[in-house]
């Protein structure tokens, strides 16, 4: 293989890798957003009975956070869960 065709070959492979890595990142981001939207929807259904606001004094988010954070990590802290709920409230139609 001559240097010019090797250079073109390597460039083509780089292009393929970049294309599919970009597609994978986009796909992953959409999946994460959809997961968080679904979590928010479920929180609204359970804690708020479909209403825009939870009952005063509801501690469900904190309890849920404790359970999920222990098992799944810090992405499920109370603030994050509140943001997931807010995502669903702002965009109730997926």
C-alpha positions, -999 to +999 in steps of 0.1 A: +000+000+000+015+033-010+017+062+015-011+082-002-036+053-002-026+044+034-033+080+044-067+078+027-075+045+043-066+057+078-087+089+072-117+068+061-114+046+092-112+078+114-143+091+097-162+059+103-152+058+140-162+095+145-196+090+128-206+060+149-193+075+182-214+106+175-244+085+168-239+065+200-235+097+220-267+111+205-286+079+212-274+077+247-284+113+255-319+107+241-322+075+262-310+093+294-335+122+288-363+097+282-354+078+314-355+110+335-388+121+319-403+087+328-390+089+364-405+124+366-438+111+353-439+083+378-431+107+407-460+130+396-483+100+394-473+087+428-466+118+449-488+143+433-517+122+421-514+139+388-515+174+403-489+201+396-477+202+432-472+175+459-492+175+491-476+198+517-450+180+538-446+150+514-413+134+520-415+109+492-387+124+471-363+121+501-372+085+508-370+076+471-336+093+469-322+074+498-333+041+483-321+048+448-289+066+457-277+036+478-284+012+449-279+033+417-256+063+426-257+100+431-278+108+400-309+102+422-303+127+449-334+148+460-324+178+438-320+156+407-353+138+413-370+172+417-355+182+383-368+149+367-403+157+381-400+193+368-390+179+333-422+159+332-444+188+345-430+211+318-432+185+290-461+161+299-462+148+263-431+128+252 
